[in-house]
């Protein structure tokens, strides 16, 4: 796998409590946008540890192509992604 798997063609909006989180870079996690250890099959895309210092609504990338990880930068709007079902949370 040369590129991460696209988990969803759009962000997930979440209001997280302050703390440390691990954003899924591989796109294989069933707990998007967070890592669930699925990267063990693809060690090329290890999770990104990030800190939330204040509770606020943010958009987290699920296309895995953002330049502002873990946040959505709108890159998904430029990708040709088909047959992606939204994640069920």
C-alpha positions, 0 to 999 in steps of 0.5 A, a space after each residue: 500500500 503506497 497511499 493510505 486508505 480513504 476512510 471517508 470522502 469528507 471530515 468527521 466533526 467532533 468536539 473532543 475533551 482536552 487530552 491526548 488522541 491518536 489519529 489514524 493515518 492508514 485509513 484502516 481503523 474501524 474507529 475513525 478518525 482514531 487509531 484502533 491498531 489496524 495499522 499493524 498490517 501496514 506499518 508505513 502509516 503509523 498513528 499521529 499523536 495529537 493533543 487537544 488543549 481546549 474543547 471545541 468543534 473541529 473537522 478531522 480528516 478521513 480522506 487521509 490526504 490532508 496537509 494539516 493532520 489530523 485536521 481537514 484542509 478540504 483536500 477531499 474535495 479535489 480527490 476522485 473517490 468513488 464507492 466510499 460509504 460513510 463510517 457508521 458511528 
